[in-house]
Amino acid sequence: MTISTLARRASIAAVAATAALVLAACSAEQPAPPDTADVLTSVGLDGLDAREIVDTLDATPLIERTTDYVVSIRPDELLVTDAAGDEASVPMPADEFYVSLAPYVEQTHDCYFHSLTTCTGELQNAAIDVTVVDNATGETVLDEQRTTFDNGFVGLWLPRDLDATITIGYDGLTATGPLSTSESDDATCVTTMQLA
């Protein structure tokens, strides 16, 4: 046999071995990724849409909040991650944007996408005044007194595609800042409003 014949046979053998590995990998059973419904069922949130999940967890007292799963709010989806690391995505309402704010006097934390299960703010169960004004029209979109949840946040469901100015008042102190619901990467957690 010539060297070229040996090289050809070795090349054919290598191709055959590679094909066998590929076929074995294709035929091996791969575990299916968990279904969204399965993840939601495992954490007790099955049958709820994104708004219902948000409103339910917002109203849950801190002492009753679980560490068995994490719920993170993104502009377009709610991500639910169970203790095994399996994740479910629940679409947010098409016409509403949720933002959670934790105004503070002395202490805060960095946050961009709000975690309904882990984030806590300074002013728990506090009466605050909230005003949101549309920058383009000057229209007041929201002007209400709210009470922060047990976690120190207040949650706002606002129209999408809004560039606004928000003012928060508490105990004679105020904070004013920009707020946007226009982009798919806008913040859902605002912890930068220091009351003075």
C-alpha positions in Angstrom: 0.0 0.0 0.0 1.2 3.4 -0.8 1.3 6.3 1.7 -1.5 8.1 -0.1 -3.7 5.0 0.2 -3.0 4.7 3.9 -3.7 8.4 4.3 -7.0 8.0 2.4 -8.1 5.1 4.6 -7.1 6.9 7.8 -9.1 9.9 6.6 -12.2 7.7 5.8 -11.9 6.0 9.2 -11.7 9.4 11.0 -14.8 10.6 9.1 -16.7 7.4 10.0 -15.7 7.8 13.7 -16.9 11.4 13.7 -20.2 10.4 12.0 -20.7 7.7 14.6 -20.2 10.2 17.5 -22.6 12.7 15.9 -25.2 10.0 15.4 -24.8 8.8 19.0 -25.1 12.3 20.3 -28.2 12.9 18.2 -29.9 9.7 19.4 -29.0 10.1 23.1 -32.0 11.4 25.0 -31.5 15.0 26.0 -33.5 16.2 28.9 -36.2 18.6 27.7 -36.1 22.1 29.1 -38.7 22.7 31.7 -42.0 24.0 30.5 -43.0 27.5 31.7 -46.2 26.1 33.2 -44.1 23.4 35.1 -41.8 26.1 36.6 -44.8 28.3 37.6 -46.6 25.3 39.1 -43.5 24.3 41.1 -43.3 27.8 42.8 -47.1 28.2 43.2 -47.7 30.9 40.6 -49.5 28.7 38.0 -52.6 30.2 36.4 -51.4 33.8 37.0 -50.5 36.3 34.3 -47.5 38.7 34.8 -49.6 41.5 36.4 -51.2 39.1 38.8 -47.9 37.7 39.8 -46.4 41.2 40.3 -49.4 42.4 42.3 -49.5 39.2 44.5 -45.8 39.3 45.3 -45.8 43.1 45.9 -48.5 42.6 48.6 -46.8 39.7 50.3 -45.3 40.7 53.7 -41.5 40.4 53.9 -41.7 37.7 56.6 -43.8 35.6 54.2 -41.5 36.1 51.1 -39.7 33.0 49.9 -36.1 32.4 49.0 -37.1 29.2 47.1 -37.4 31.2 43.8 -36.6 34.6 42.3 -38.9 36.7 40.2 -37.2 39.5 38.2 -39.1 42.2 36.3 -37.9 43.1 32.8 -39.6 45.6 30.6 -41.1 42.9 28.3 -41.1 39.8 30.5 -41.2 38.5 34.0 -38.5 35.9 34.7 -39.3 33.3 37.3 -36.3 31.1 38.4 -36.9 28.1 40.7 -34.5 26.6 43.2 -33.2 24.2 40.6 -32.3 27.1 38.3 -35.1 26.4 35.8 -36.5 29.5 34.3 -39.9 30.6 33.0 -40.7 33.7 31.1 -44.1 35.3 31.4 -44.9 38.2 29.0 -45.6 41.6 30.5 -48.7 43.5 29.3 -48.2 45.0 25.9 -49.6 48.4 26.9 -48.3 48.8 30.4 -44.8 49.2 31.9 -44.1 48.3 35.5 -41.6 50.2 37.5 -40.8 49.8 41.2 -39.4 52.7 43.2 -37.7 52.8 46.6 -37.3 56.4 47.6 -34.9 56.8 50.5 -33.6 59.3 53.1 -30.4 57.6 54.3 -29.7 54.3 52.6 -30.3 52.5 49.3 -28.9 49.8 47.1 -28.0 49.5 43.4 -30.7 48.0 41.3 -31.8 48.0 37.6 -34.2 45.1 37.1 -36.5 44.8 40.2 -36.5 41.5 42.1 -39.9 41.0 43.6 -38.5 38.4 46.0 -35.3 39.9 47.2 -35.2 43.8 46.9 -35.9 45.8 50.0 -35.9 49.6 50.5 -35.6 51.9 53.5 -39.2 53.3 53.8 -41.4 50.3 54.6 -45.2 50.9 54.8 -44.7 54.6 54.4 -47.3 57.1 53.0 -45.8 58.9 50.0 -47.1 61.2 47.3 -46.3 60.3 43.8 -46.7 62.5 40.7 -45.7 61.5 37.2 -45.8 64.1 34.4 -45.4 63.3 30.7 -42.4 65.4 29.4 -43.8 65.6 25.9 -47.3 66.9 26.7 -47.0 68.2 30.2 -50.0 66.0 31.2 -50.1 64.6 34.7 -50.2 60.8 34.2 -50.4 60.0 37.9 -51.0 62.0 41.1 -51.7 59.9 44.1 -50.8 59.1 47.6 -49.5 55.6 47.9 -48.2 53.4 50.7 -44.9 51.6 50.1 -45.1 47.9 50.4 -43.6 45.9 53.2 -40.4 45.7 51.2 -40.0 49.5 51.0 -41.0 49.8 47.3 -44.0 51.3 45.6 -45.0 49.8 42.2 -46.4 51.8 39.3 -48.1 50.5 36.2 -47.6 53.2 33.7 -48.3 53.6 29.9 -45.5 52.4 27.6 -43.5 54.8 25.5 -43.5 57.5 28.2 -40.6 59.9 29.0 -41.6 61.5 32.2 -40.6 63.3 35.4 -41.5 61.7 38.7 -41.8 63.5 42.0 -42.0 61.7 45.3 -42.9 63.5 48.5 -42.5 62.0 52.0 -42.8 63.7 55.4 -42.0 67.2 54.0 -39.1 65.9 51.9 -39.1 65.5 48.1 -37.2 63.9 45.3 -37.6 64.4 41.5 -36.1 62.5 38.7 -36.5 61.2 35.1 -38.5 58.1 34.3 -38.7 56.3 31.0 -40.9 53.4 29.8 -39.9 53.8 26.2 -37.1 51.2 25.7 -36.9 47.5 26.0 -34.0 47.9 28.4 -35.4 50.7 30.6 -35.0 50.2 34.4 -37.8 48.5 36.3 -36.2 49.3 39.6 -35.4 52.9 40.7 -33.5 53.2 43.9 -31.7 56.5 43.2 -34.3 59.0 44.5 -33.0 60.5 47.7 -35.5 62.6 49.6 -34.3 65.9 50.8 
